[in-house]
Amino acid sequence: MKHSLLLAALVAMLGLTACEKTTVAPPAAAPVVVVPGPAGATGATGATGSTGSTVAVPGATGATGAKGATGNDGAMGSTGSTGAMGATGADGTKGDTGKTGGDTVIVVPQK
């Protein structure tokens, strides 16, 4: 077991060192010297710019208006028409004719 761990560590170390690359810098280029030429002719004058627009400034806020008047009451409605007359009831049965010579009953009030 000891030997297998040592062997694995040795293989890992060789693998990592084999992948290492060295960076080589390219040689420095010779400096370029720029020599200015003669000056050119002066350019023409540009056109005059336009005047900016005027910005309106808002005025003060107006006062709140007064409350309106209350409306009048509406007109009274007309009275409804009278209902129709009901039907006449049936006549009652006739009573017996009075008898002559019967008993007379006198009612005397108590004192």
ChimeraX attribute file (.defattr): number of C-alpha atoms within 10 A of each C-alpha:
attribute: neighborCount
match mode: 1-to-1
recipient: residues
	/A:1	6
	/A:2	6
	/A:3	8
	/A:4	9
	/A:5	10
	/A:6	11
	/A:7	12
	/A:8	10
	/A:9	12
	/A:10	11
	/A:11	11
	/A:12	12
	/A:13	11
	/A:14	10
	/A:15	11
	/A:16	9
	/A:17	9
	/A:18	9
	/A:19	8
	/A:20	8
	/A:21	7
	/A:22	6
	/A:23	6
	/A:24	6
	/A:25	6
	/A:26	6
	/A:27	6
	/A:28	6
	/A:29	6
	/A:30	6
	/A:31	6
	/A:32	6
	/A:33	6
	/A:34	6
	/A:35	6
	/A:36	6
	/A:37	6
	/A:38	6
	/A:39	6
	/A:40	6
	/A:41	6
	/A:42	6
	/A:43	6
	/A:44	6
	/A:45	6
	/A:46	6
	/A:47	6
	/A:48	6
	/A:49	6
	/A:50	6
	/A:51	6
	/A:52	6
	/A:53	6
	/A:54	6
	/A:55	6
	/A:56	6
	/A:57	6
	/A:58	6
	/A:59	6
	/A:60	6
	/A:61	6
	/A:62	6
	/A:63	6
	/A:64	6
	/A:65	6
	/A:66	6
	/A:67	6
	/A:68	6
	/A:69	6
	/A:70	6
	/A:71	6
	/A:72	6
	/A:73	6
	/A:74	6
	/A:75	6
	/A:76	6
	/A:77	6
	/A:78	6
	/A:79	6
	/A:80	6
	/A:81	6
	/A:82	6
	/A:83	6
	/A:84	6
	/A:85	6
	/A:86	6
	/A:87	6
	/A:88	6
	/A:89	6
	/A:90	6
	/A:91	6
	/A:92	6
	/A:93	6
	/A:94	6
	/A:95	6
	/A:96	6
	/A:97	6
	/A:98	7
	/A:99	7
	/A:100	6
	/A:101	6
	/A:102	7
	/A:103	7
	/A:104	6
	/A:105	6
	/A:106	6
	/A:107	6
	/A:108	6
	/A:109	5
	/A:110	4
	/A:111	3
